Amino acid sequence: MDVSAIVAMTRDRVIGLEGRMPWRLPRDLKHFRKVTWGKPIIMGRKTYESLGRPLPGRRNIVLSRATFATSPEVLVAHSVEEALALARREATGEAMVVGGGQVYEAFLDRCRTIHLTIVERRFDGDTYFPIDPLTSSEWRSVRKEYWEADDDNPVDATYVVLERCREQQPAA
C-alpha cells in the first residue's frame, strides 16, 4: 500500500494556528475531497477534533496515544504501524496522511507522494510541516498548477504534486 501526504502550507511551512488552518480556501478543500475520496485518511486527534465530525466517503483513522470517545465510523490507532494496518484493511492501494504536524512527521519517511498546496501569503502559525519538500533533494515536482485568488478564494495558491526521488523510495 502506498502512503501519501496531503497538506496546505505557507512558504514558511505554517499549517495551523490554534488548531485551525489560518486561511480560507474553498478551492483547496474541494481538491482535498477529490484526492482523498474513497481512501483511508490518517490524522492526529487534534486534527480530528478540529473537523468536528468524521469526513464522509473515507475511512477516518485517528492516531492517538490516548483512548477517547469517537463515532463508530472512526478507527483509533495507537501507533504508526497500527494505523497502517487499519488502512491496509480498506484495500484501496493508498492511504492519505492529512495532519497535523506530529502525524506528518511520523509518516513522512513512509510517503511516496506529497500533494502540496502552497498558500502564497504569510500567516501566523503555531504548527508547521516538518520539512520544506520544495527544497529537499528527496522530492521532485511532477505536477504544478497555479490557482489565482478570486471572490471565493482570497489567496493565491500553487498546487504541487511531489514524488520521492527513486533512490530515496521508502520501504514497502
C-alpha positions in Angstrom: 0.0 0.0 0.0 1.3 3.5 -0.9 1.2 6.2 1.7 0.8 9.8 0.6 0.5 13.1 2.4 -1.8 15.9 1.5 -1.1 19.3 3.1 -1.7 23.0 2.6 1.1 25.2 4.0 2.6 28.7 3.5 6.1 29.1 2.1 7.4 29.2 5.7 5.7 25.8 6.4 2.8 27.1 8.5 -0.1 24.6 8.5 -2.1 25.7 11.5 -2.8 28.2 14.2 -4.6 27.3 17.5 -5.9 24.1 16.0 -7.2 25.5 12.7 -6.0 26.5 9.3 -5.4 30.2 9.3 -6.8 30.7 5.8 -10.0 30.0 3.9 -9.5 28.4 0.5 -12.7 26.5 -0.7 -10.9 25.5 -3.9 -8.3 23.6 -1.8 -11.0 22.0 0.3 -12.7 20.7 -2.8 -9.4 19.5 -4.1 -8.7 17.7 -0.8 -12.0 16.0 -1.0 -11.3 14.8 -4.6 -7.8 13.5 -3.8 -8.8 11.7 -0.5 -12.3 10.4 -1.5 -12.6 6.6 -1.1 -9.3 6.3 0.6 -8.4 5.8 4.3 -7.2 9.1 5.9 -4.9 9.1 8.8 -4.8 12.1 11.2 -4.0 13.0 14.7 -6.6 13.5 17.5 -6.4 17.3 17.4 -6.9 17.4 13.6 -9.9 15.0 14.0 -11.4 17.2 16.8 -10.9 20.3 14.6 -13.0 18.8 11.9 -16.0 18.4 14.2 -17.1 15.1 12.6 -15.7 12.2 10.6 -15.2 13.0 6.9 -17.7 11.1 4.8 -16.6 8.8 2.0 -13.3 8.0 3.6 -12.3 5.7 6.5 -11.1 8.0 9.2 -8.2 6.7 11.2 -7.1 8.7 14.2 -3.6 8.3 15.6 -3.5 9.0 19.3 -1.6 7.9 22.4 -4.8 8.0 24.4 -8.2 6.4 24.0 -11.0 8.8 23.5 -14.7 8.7 22.6 -15.4 8.8 18.9 -18.1 7.6 16.4 -18.4 4.1 15.0 -17.0 5.1 11.6 -13.7 6.3 13.1 -10.9 3.8 14.0 -8.3 4.8 16.6 -4.7 3.6 16.3 -2.1 3.9 19.0 1.0 3.6 16.7 2.1 4.3 13.1 2.1 0.5 12.4 -1.4 0.1 13.8 -2.7 3.0 11.7 -1.1 1.4 8.6 -2.6 -2.0 9.4 -6.0 -0.4 9.7 -5.6 1.4 6.4 -4.5 -1.8 4.6 -7.8 -3.4 5.6 -9.5 -0.9 3.4 -7.7 -2.3 0.3 -7.7 0.9 -1.7 -4.0 0.8 -2.5 -3.3 4.2 -1.0 -3.6 5.8 2.5 -3.6 9.6 2.9 -1.9 11.3 5.8 -3.9 14.5 6.5 -2.2 16.0 9.5 -1.4 17.5 11.9 2.3 18.4 12.3 3.3 15.5 14.5 1.5 12.9 12.4 3.1 14.3 9.2 6.5 13.9 10.9 5.7 10.3 12.0 4.7 9.2 8.5 6.8 11.3 6.2 9.6 8.7 5.8 6.9 6.3 4.5 5.3 8.7 2.0 5.9 8.2 -1.7 3.9 11.3 -2.8 3.0 14.7 -1.3 0.0 16.6 -2.5 1.1 20.1 -1.5 -0.9 23.3 -1.7 1.3 26.3 -1.1 -0.7 29.3 0.3 1.0 32.3 -1.3 0.7 34.7 1.7 2.3 34.8 5.1 0.2 33.7 8.0 1.0 33.4 11.7 1.1 29.9 12.9 2.0 27.5 15.7 2.0 24.3 13.7 4.4 23.6 10.9 5.0 20.9 8.2 8.2 19.1 9.3 10.2 19.8 6.1 10.2 22.1 3.1 9.7 19.5 0.4 10.3 22.1 -2.4 13.9 22.5 -1.3 14.6 18.9 -0.2 16.7 16.7 -2.5 14.4 13.8 -1.6 11.4 15.1 -3.5 10.8 16.1 -7.1 7.9 18.0 -8.6 5.8 16.1 -11.1 2.9 18.4 -11.5 2.2 22.1 -10.8 -0.9 24.3 -11.1 -1.2 28.0 -10.1 -4.6 28.9 -8.5 -5.2 32.6 -8.7 -7.2 34.3 -6.0 -10.9 35.0 -6.8 -14.0 36.1 -4.9 -14.3 32.8 -3.1 -10.6 32.1 -2.6 -9.0 35.3 -1.4 -5.4 34.0 -1.5 -3.3 32.8 -4.4 -2.1 29.2 -4.1 0.1 26.8 -6.0 -0.7 23.1 -6.1 2.3 20.8 -6.5 2.5 17.0 -6.6 5.9 15.8 -5.4 7.2 12.3 -5.7 10.0 10.8 -3.6 13.1 10.5 -5.8 13.7 7.0 -6.9 16.8 6.4 -4.9 15.0 7.7 -1.8 12.0 5.4 -2.0 10.6 4.2 1.3 10.4 0.5 2.1 7.1 -1.1 1.2 
